[in-house]
Amino acid sequence: MTDTAKVWPTELRLREDKKTLHIAFDNGEAHDFSAEYLRVCSPSAEVQGHSPSQKKTVPNKRNVGIMKMEPVGNYAVRIHFDDMHNTGIFTWAYFLDLARDKGKHWGGYLAELKEKGLSRG
């Protein structure tokens, strides 16, 4: 496993449909992230809470898009979604975690939706 603190993005490209973000890293990894996946896994306190018990399940984001991204220092980007959510700061290490453990993150999200009777929308 590569040390995520030393991995650097070489490309960030938002697809024309504004629904997919492509990121390539200097270790050879490249990943596509759906806007929905990034939105429901936003690292913001609004979604994650300040403790595990405060984590929110965000429904109805199947059609969310990305309006823009802005750099945060040299370690992250802030993503502005078209539902007006923009408080999450996505670090390069967090993107790698989302890519490498997608089954855990996405599967957990789908299970939470089902358990709470919510929908992707």
N, C-alpha and C positions, 0 to 999 in steps of 0.2 A: 504494500500500500504506500503510495506516495504521500509525503508530508504535505498536507493541504496548505500550510502556511508558506510554503515555498513555490507553490504553483501559481502561475501568472496567466491571465487571459491574453490571448493574442488576437481574438476577434469576438466582438459582440455585434450581432446583426439581427434586427427585428425584421421578420418576414413581411412582405407587402400587405398581407391580410391582417397584420397587427395582432395575430393570435399565437404566434410562435417566436420565441427568442432562441437564436442559435449562439452558442458560446464555444469557442475553441480555446484550449489551454496549451501552454508551452511544453507540457509533458506528453502531448500527442492525443489527449482526450478531447472529444468534441461531443456536445450534447445539445439536443433540442428540448426546450421547455415550453409546454403550452401555457398560455396566459392564465387559464383556469387553474392549473397546478400551482403556478407561482402565486396567484392571488389567494388561494385557500391555504397555502403554506407560508404566507407572508410572515417574516420574522418580527412584525410590529407587535407592540404591546396590545394593540386593539384586537389582534387575532390570538397571539400566544399568551396574553395575560402576563401577570407578574409572577405567577407560579403555575405549576401544572394543573392545579384545580381551577384556575381561571381561564384556561384555554377555551377558545370559542370555535364552534363548528360553523363555517361560513357556507350557507346553502346558495343555490341559484346563481352560480357563477360560470355555467357551461359556456355562455356566449360573451364573457368579459374579454376586453381587448386591452392592449397597452397603447397609451397615448404618447408617452415619451419616457426617456430615461435620462437621469442626470448623474454625473460622477459625484461620489462622496470621497474626498481625499483621493488616495491612490489604492484603496482597499475594497471599494464597494460601489454599488449604484443604487439610486433610489428610483423605483419604478412607479410611474403614474398610470394607474389603471383607469379605464373609461367609466368605472362606477364611482370615481373620485377618491378611491383609496390611494394614498401615496405616503404612508408613514413608515413603511418597511424599508430597512436598509439591508440590501442583499450583498453580503461579503462574498469574495471569491470562494472562500472555504465553505460557505453555506450553499452556494450553487453546486459545488462538488458533492456535498452531503446529499442534497436533493437528487442529484443524478445517480450517485452510487447506491443510495438507499431508497430509491423510488418505490419499490414494493412495500416497504414499511410505511412510508409517508402516505402514499396514495391509497394503499389498502386500509390503513388506519382511518383515513378520511372517509372512504366509502363505507366502512363499518360504522363510523360515528353517524353518518347520514342515515343509514338504515335504522340504527338503534334509536335515533331521535325522531324518526318519521319525516325526515327532510329529503329534499330532492336537489339534484345538480341543476335543475331548471331547464 
